[in-house]
Amino acid sequence: MNLAAFFTESGSYDAALELANKAKEKDKEAWSKHRYLGLTFLLTSNDLLKDEWALKDSKLFLELSRNQWLFEDYITNNWAQVAIVGNAPKELHLKKGILIDQYEKVVRFNGAITEYPYSIDYGKKTNILVINPRYFETPRNAKYDLDFIIISDGNLYSSKNISLKLHDLSQFSSRICFLPRKLDISLTKRISASPSSGLKFLSWLYSINGPISRARIFGFSLTDQSYGVATSYSSGQRVGLNTIHNWTNEKEYLESIIK
């Protein structure tokens, strides 16, 4: 099924369908056990799969695809009034919360804490949440009525059973999308490491509207963190990451896209 998903992404639909059918011959439950959004959409579009879960996944595939385009329009229309707030502790004790909340749109990442007293330095408003879908890395927090949720890890074609990890996010926003896969791949090559969610998102903004004003970026230091370790303002503790990031290369790239 993994190879069938690969062929779906490459546009080799006949090969994808052939491989999917062979997988089902070996295991009649293969299509439900190994769910890839793009492949499921292909199967339902060819009337080969009509189960309720498959129809829901196909609808999700279309929504995620559309929402990526909608987000790019949204960010362009609001570009002058977007603040991007990371989780690095560099803003502690600087009382920038009021300044951050004055922006029309505020972006935050993963389990960002906006309750008092952190709101004094980091603000309360959240319009866009960039989040890793893996539960063991990112506990959900109650941020409702979000304009967008951006999924920082995964994609429409090669992420197995990703729909099972996204089902709860619809309660927070009706507009959910992935970061562009091509951007993730090119950025990984550029910095020779797996990029952090923050850097991937900033790189996407740069690809849409060009250089980002330094004045609108908060909580991004990349200097108080070591290889494979991150520090959050809300915990004050260095935490080992499941994915190893190269903060030195990230900082160098970040400096090239901000002004």
N, C-alpha and C positions, 0 to 999 in steps of 0.2 A: 504493500500500500504506500510505503514511503516513496518508492520509485514512481508509482502512479501519480502521486502528488507532485513530484518533481516534473514529470512530463506535462502535467496540467499547467504548472507555472510557466513552462517554456513554450506553451501553445501547441504541443504535440498531443492533441486531444484523442485521436484514434489510438495512439500508443497507450495513453493513460487509461482509456476505457478497457483496452485489451488486458492490461496488467491488473486492473481492478477486478475484472471478471475472473481472471485466473486465481486471484487471491480469494475470491468468494467460493470458487470451486474447492479450494483446499479447506476453507473455513467459512461456513455459511454466515457467521456473525462478524466476519472481517470488516465489513463496511461500518458497523456500529462500534466495534472495538477500536478501530483506528480511524478516527474522524479528522479529516482535513477540510477546512471550509471550502477552499476552491474546488477540490475534488468532489465533495458532496454536492456542491452547486452544479457541477458538470453532470453528475449522475442523475440528479433530479431534473435537470434541463432536458435530458435525453429519456425521460420517463422510465428510468431504470430503478429509481428509488423514490418511494412515496410515503415512507414512514413519517410519523409526526415529528420526531426529533430531526429528521433530515430536512423537512420543510422549514422548521425553525432555524436550522443552521444555514440554510440557503438564504433565508430572509436576512439573517445576521450578516452573511457575506456581502449582500447588496448594500446594506446599511453602512457597514464599515467602509466599503469602497466609496460610497457617496460622501460620507462624512469627512473623509480625508480632503476631498476637493472643497467641501463647505468650510472646513477649518482654514484653508489657505485664503479663501475669500474673506472670512471673518477676521483673520489676523491682519490682512492688508487694510481692511476698512477701519480697524481699531489701532493701527500700528503706532500712532503717536501717543497713545495712552495705555500702553501695556507695560507692567512691571513684572520682572521675572525674579522670583524669590527662592533661592536655594536654601539648603539646610546647614551650611557651614556656620560655625559660631562667631564669625567675624563681626556680626552686627550687635552682639550682646553689649548691653549698657550704653548703646548709642541712641536709643529712643527714636528710631526711624519708623515706628509703627504707624503714626499719623500720616507721615509722608507716603508710605507705601499704600495705605488705604485711600489716599486721594486720587490714585490712578483709577481710570475707568475699569480696566481689566487687570487682574492679578493672577499670575501663574504660580503654582506651588507644586512640590514634588513628594510623592509617596505619602508617608504618614505624617506630613508636616503638622506641627502643633500650633494652633492659633489662640489657645485659651490664655487667660491671664496667668502668670505675668509675662509670658513670652510675647503676647500681643503688643506689649509696650515697645519692644524692639523690632518685631517682625510683622505686626499688623494682624488684622482679623479676616479681611476680605479674601475670598477665593472664588475665581470665576473659571479657571482652567486647572485641572489636576492631572499631572503627568505621573503615571503609576505603573509599577511593575506588577503583573497579574499574579505572581507567585505568592501564595498566602504566607509561606514560611519566612519570606523576606519582608513583606509589606502588610502589616495589620491594617484592616480597613478602618477609616475614621468617618464620622458622620458629617460629610460635607454635601448637603443636598442642593438641588436647583443649580447645578453647575452648568455653564455654557457648553463645556466640552470635557471629556475625559480622554486623555491621550495614553495609549498603551505603549510603554517604552520597550517591551521585549516581546517578540513574536511577530508573526505575519499571517497573511491570509492563506498561504499555500503550504508552507512546510511545518507549521506549528501543530503538532498532534494534540487533538482533544482540547484545543485552546478555548472553544466555546464553553466548556465545562468550568473554566476558570474565570469567565467573564459574566456569567449569568447574574451575579449579584450586583454588578455595577450599574445596571439599568435603573436601579432605584435612585441613583444619584444624578444621572443625566441621560437624556434620550439620544445624545450625540456622542458616540464613542468611536474612536478610530485608532489605527496603528500609526506609529512613525513610519515614514516611507522606507521600504526595505533597501532600495538602491542607495539611499543616503547612509543607512547603517553600514552597508558593505564598504562603501567608499571611505567613510570615516574610520572604520576599523583598519583599512589599509594605510590611511594617512598617519595615524598615530601608533600603528603597530601593536595594537592591543584592543581589547573589547572596551568601547567607550561607555562612559557613565550615562545615565538617563538625562542628566542635566546638559551634558555636552551634546548629546544627540539632538535634544530639543532646540538648543541654541543654534546648532548647525542647520536645522530645518528652518528656523526663523531667518537665518542669514541667506539661505537659498531662495527664500520667498521675497525678501525685501532689502537684502544687502546688509552692510555693517550695522551692528546694534549699539546704541548709545550706552556707554559705561554707566551713566547716571541712572539708568533704568534696571540695572542688574544688582541684586542684593544677595548676600549669603553665598557668594561664589569666591572662595579664596584659592583653593587647590594648593595652598602653601603649607597648611598645618596638617596635611595628611601624608601618610607614607604609602609605599607600594602595597596595594591590596587592603588598605585600611581607610575607613571613613570616620569622620567625627560629626555628630549632629548637635545643634544648639540646644535641643530639648533634653538630651541625655548627658551631654558633657563627657561622654565616654567614647573612646576609640573602639570601633567595632570591625571585626574581620568580615570581609565580604565573600560571598559565594563565588562571585566573578572578580577576577583580578583586574584592576584598572591601573594604568600608568599615569599617575597624576602629573608628572613632569611633562610628558608629551601632551597631556590634556591642557595644561596651563599654556604651553607654547602655542597650541592651536587656538585656544580661546582668545589669546592676545591678538591673533591675526584676523578675527572676525568682529571685534568690538572697536569702538572709536571713542 
